[in-house]
Amino acid sequence: MVGEFALKNQDPIEEVDERFDADVEQLWIEEAQRRYDAYLKGELKAWKATT
């Protein structure tokens, strides 16, 4: 009975996590596009990656 309760109440938490992850992913996409646009306009310098 307790296990069933826990499983039934887990779904809303997973839904919030999935929406949060999607929101964060979209924010990173927008930030990457903003940075790329700034680079193309010469407003942002590229840095050489080092290993």
N, CA, C and O of each residue as an XYZ file, in Angstrom:
204
protein
N       0.818     -1.191      0.000
C       0.000      0.000      0.000
C       0.869      1.264      0.000
O       0.608      2.194     -0.763
N       1.875      1.299      0.833
C       2.772      2.459      0.857
C       3.531      2.558     -0.458
O       3.737      3.657     -0.973
N       3.947      1.428     -1.003
C       4.657      1.417     -2.274
C       3.808      1.946     -3.412
O       4.301      2.683     -4.266
N       2.523      1.573     -3.433
C       1.618      2.080     -4.460
C       1.464      3.584     -4.344
O       1.456      4.292     -5.352
N       1.342      4.076     -3.117
C       1.212      5.517     -2.880
C       2.446      6.255     -3.397
O       2.336      7.304     -4.032
N       3.597      5.701     -3.118
C       4.845      6.332     -3.556
C       4.938      6.358     -5.073
O       5.340      7.369     -5.649
N       4.575      5.266     -5.727
C       4.641      5.217     -7.181
C       3.647      6.185     -7.819
O       3.980      6.849     -8.801
N       2.436      6.275     -7.278
C       1.427      7.177     -7.827
C       1.854      8.632     -7.661
O       1.555      9.462     -8.520
N       2.532      8.947     -6.592
C       2.929     10.322     -6.330
C       4.278     10.685     -6.944
O       4.718     11.828     -6.821
N       4.922      9.765     -7.583
C       6.203     10.038     -8.218
C       6.015     10.704     -9.577
O       6.854     11.506     -9.987
N       4.950     10.391    -10.270
C       4.730     10.911    -11.616
C       4.715     12.438    -11.695
O       5.370     12.985    -12.582
N       4.004     13.159    -10.819
C       4.030     14.629    -10.918
C       5.437     15.203    -10.750
O       5.784     16.197    -11.388
N       6.228     14.590     -9.912
C       7.599     15.059     -9.714
C       8.403     14.860    -10.995
O       9.165     15.742    -11.392
N       8.241     13.717    -11.638
C       8.942     13.460    -12.895
C       8.506     14.440    -13.973
O       9.326     14.891    -14.773
N       7.213     14.773    -14.000
C       6.720     15.732    -14.986
C       7.363     17.100    -14.786
O       7.737     17.758    -15.757
N       7.491     17.527    -13.548
C       8.129     18.815    -13.261
C       9.585     18.778    -13.683
O      10.085     19.734    -14.277
N      10.271     17.686    -13.382
C      11.676     17.549    -13.779
C      11.829     17.616    -15.292
O      12.732     18.281    -15.799
N      10.953     16.934    -16.010
C      11.041     16.933    -17.469
C      10.791     18.329    -18.029
O      11.482     18.763    -18.951
N       9.804     19.035    -17.473
C       9.534     20.399    -17.940
C      10.716     21.305    -17.611
O      11.106     22.135    -18.432
N      11.291     21.154    -16.416
C      12.442     21.959    -16.009
C      13.608     21.694    -16.942
O      14.265     22.632    -17.394
N      13.876     20.428    -17.236
C      14.974     20.078    -18.136
C      14.761     20.681    -19.517
O      15.701     21.190    -20.127
N      13.536     20.626    -20.008
C      13.237     21.194    -21.322
C      13.442     22.704    -21.312
O      13.960     23.268    -22.275
N      13.034     23.367    -20.218
C      13.214     24.813    -20.104
C      14.686     25.179    -20.077
O      15.106     26.125    -20.743
N      15.466     24.440    -19.317
C      16.901     24.705    -19.218
C      17.566     24.471    -20.568
O      18.417     25.255    -20.989
N      17.187     23.414    -21.235
C      17.759     23.128    -22.554
C      17.445     24.264    -23.520
O      18.319     24.691    -24.275
N      16.210     24.757    -23.507
C      15.831     25.850    -24.400
C      16.620     27.114    -24.064
O      17.039     27.834    -24.970
N      16.828     27.392    -22.786
C      17.620     28.559    -22.394
C      19.051     28.456    -22.910
O      19.612     29.450    -23.372
N      19.652     27.262    -22.839
C      21.014     27.079    -23.343
C      21.069     27.234    -24.859
O      22.038     27.775    -25.392
N      20.036     26.765    -25.556
C      19.982     26.928    -27.009
C      19.934     28.412    -27.352
O      20.647     28.873    -28.244
N      19.094     29.157    -26.642
C      18.984     30.593    -26.891
C      20.292     31.318    -26.581
O      20.689     32.226    -27.311
N      20.960     30.921    -25.503
C      22.234     31.546    -25.135
C      23.307     31.240    -26.180
O      24.087     32.117    -26.550
N      23.343     30.009    -26.644
C      24.317     29.635    -27.675
C      24.069     30.437    -28.951
O      25.020     30.896    -29.584
N      22.819     30.609    -29.332
C      22.494     31.379    -30.530
C      22.890     32.843    -30.347
O      23.416     33.469    -31.266
N      22.635     33.382    -29.153
C      23.002     34.772    -28.867
C      24.510     34.967    -28.989
O      24.973     35.948    -29.570
N      25.266     34.027    -28.437
C      26.724     34.122    -28.509
C      27.234     33.971    -29.940
O      28.153     34.680    -30.351
N      26.644     33.055    -30.691
C      27.055     32.846    -32.083
C      26.752     34.086    -32.920
O      27.577     34.504    -33.732
N      25.582     34.669    -32.727
C      25.222     35.895    -33.449
C      26.202     37.025    -33.114
O      26.628     37.765    -34.000
N      26.551     37.151    -31.840
C      27.503     38.178    -31.428
C      28.871     37.932    -32.065
O      29.547     38.879    -32.468
N      29.276     36.681    -32.156
C      30.547     36.325    -32.793
C      30.533     36.722    -34.268
O      31.493     37.309    -34.766
N      29.435     36.397    -34.969
C      29.340     36.728    -36.386
C      29.363     38.235    -36.634
O      29.847     38.687    -37.671
N      28.843     39.009    -35.689
C      28.829     40.472    -35.808
C      30.160     41.094    -35.385
O      30.351     42.303    -35.517
N      31.078     40.273    -34.878
C      32.357     40.781    -34.422
C      32.307     41.353    -33.013
O      33.245     42.021    -32.578
N      31.230     41.097    -32.309
C      31.064     41.615    -30.955
C      31.672     40.690    -29.894
O      31.795     41.060    -28.726
N      32.040     39.512    -30.312
C      32.567     38.511    -29.392
C      33.743     37.818    -30.039
O      33.652     37.359    -31.177
N      34.848     37.741    -29.317
C      36.026     37.088    -29.852
C      35.971     35.583    -29.576
O      35.434     35.129    -28.565
N      36.538     34.844    -30.501
C      36.658     33.398    -30.306
C      37.951     33.116    -29.553
O      38.959     33.795    -29.750
N      37.910     32.124    -28.704
C      39.092     31.710    -27.969
C      39.498     30.329    -28.448
O      38.657     29.454    -28.652
N      40.795     30.148    -28.624
C      41.313     28.857    -29.035
C      41.175     27.866    -27.886
O      41.561     28.149    -26.752
N      40.628     26.720    -28.194
C      40.488     25.686    -27.180
C      41.874     25.069    -26.924
O      42.644     24.846    -27.858
N      42.168     24.807    -25.682
C      43.451     24.180    -25.340
C      43.175     22.826    -24.716
O      42.136     22.599    -24.096
N      44.126     21.946    -24.897
C      43.982     20.606    -24.331
C      45.015     20.372    -23.277
O      45.056     19.296    -22.681
